[in-house]
């Protein structure tokens, strides 16, 4: 080949060609190299070839230079070179012509890859975008200004079963259920008008129809207005399946407004319904009525049988209540064992009838999962209120007042609210507050009334009785505060205090040489808790009192609430070694059957019968029968309320074992009780002595 021809070829090549010495400095470049680097050949000559490369590519370039020096032709590599318009990507291949005249150097050829790579990337992006659209879980649609579908992605078939070709050319609203079409129309209008353009896409939730007529699919449509974009010229809509989202949202809404245990409306929702009922009442003139329901002594169920059984009872109660109501009535659970029933637009008669049905629904025993007590009976108290109120909370406050009245009247009943009840309720609330403070401040104390062995005239035991001394020094009569202790549940803590104090004091008397036992009254609430046995055992251990010196007294009514469960509890108490007495005997069941069932040691004849023993033949006959019943069963008998010598003599004649009353002594505080015991043993070295009668 002619050298001139070769030179012409090198000068006309579109690829840049440069020659460098073995040290890497450039000695020549063709016109294409001048164009790439933006320098004349004179400026290129003498330059270090590495100065034109991107700093991150230097290591690769040095390695390539070393590789070329070891062979004739190097491997192609891609590098970035500096140009007047920025960095360009080039493909470089080098040839080793060192020592080979007339070149005697390294020849490098550069090919500009910038535009080709951009095209490749763009092509790949388009294909990638098409793939994403085709495989997207969301449906992508292009609509014209009228809302007609111009094109749609394949997801329309996967999600709804529709053919793409059959959807295109039809209005989008054809895919939307009838009820949601107004919402779609409003959203499309909003997107076209650009009202929310600055805030982003227009969002609307609609249900889309399935081709097979199955359950519609809830979707969130995101609408972007690209009508003014010449490359799009339409409304771009993406439809995302929100079935799971809606299910989760519905579940959260349910958690926010429904009681998780019973499924009934919770406090938030029921208060809202009361407000709505009140609004309807103001328009119609019929206010409706609200029934506030509280299960009687439900805390005892949780305490004795556990919260699992308690929850089961609440679920069953909700079902029974719902079955007792009309379709127009509604019910909710406020929490705990409190329920609320709304009787729409009805008179007081309808509300009272609804309350009676609710009470009757609880009459049958509840079957529960408890080996110790497979069935139990629950009652309820109900407060009824109607009329216009400023708020649902105000209405419920008065309903609560009526409920409190129902409990105070004996429970298991419904009471209508009357305005004067507010003052009475306030008095009771204040009393409960004072009782709580009294318990915290140590205002309760114990007095003791002697129980006398009638045949020998000796002290048999001391009955521990609760008293309350206010900070002013006033001692409050038991009848004035013990019912409030029962209603509030404070009787459990106060009863535990009496038990500990009585055991401590009796052990002190025994150590001082005054041998006596002590009897302690157990309230219904105490007896039905699951902690009574543990409390008694703890009191005995702390005081060191011999268990045989402790007598527990319970009324017939308490024991007969659940005779089977009572028998089990009494056996557990007997296992501690203590003695058991039935208080106020004769006022309740006085049944031979239950006396044989219960492991009791003593029956106490109520004072109402003792009062007439000396003058009334009927009372005398009844006392005689009760004493005979006790003797037949091997039980000791104790007469209460002995106040005269005639009563005493008659009881001794009937064979009554022991008695107590003002004839012997009023209840005494600790110091006076100890003097009474001391007088009983004065001058005697062993055992108790007769008391002057």
Secondary structure, 3 states (H helix, E strand, C coil): CCHHHHHHHHHHCCCEEEEECCCCEEEEECHHHHHHHCCCHHHHCCCEHHHHECHHHHHHHHHHHHHHHCCCECCCEEEEEEECCEEEEEEEEEEEECCCCCCCEEEEEEEECHHHHHHHHHHHHHHHHHHHHHHCCCEEEEECCCCEEEEECCHHHHHHCCCHHHHCCCEHHHHECHHHHHHHHHHHHHHHHCCCHHHCCEEEEEEECCCCCCCCEEEEEEEEEECCCCCCCEEEEEEEECHHHHHHHHHHHHHHHECCCCCCECHHHHHHHHHHHHHHHHHHCCCCEEEEEEECCHHHHHHHHCHHHHHHHHHHHHHHHHHHCCCCCEEEEEECCEEEEEECCCCHHHHHHHHHHHHHHCCCCEECCCCCCCEECCCEEEEEEECCCCCHHHHHHHHHHHHHHHHHCCCCCEEECCCCHHHHHHHHHHHHHHHHHHHHHCCEEEEEEEEEECCCCEEEEEEEEEEEECCCCCEECHHHCHHHHHHHCCHHHHHHHHHHHHHHHHHHHHHCCCCCEEEEECCHHHHHCCCHHHHHHHHHHHHCCCHHHEEEEEEHHHHHCCHHHHHHHHHHHHCCCCEEEEEEECCCCCCHHHHHHCCCCEEEECHHHHCCCCCCHHHHHHHHHHHHHHHHCCCEEEECCCCCHHHHHHHHHHCCCEECCCCCCCCECHHHHHHHHHHHCCCCCCCCCCCCC
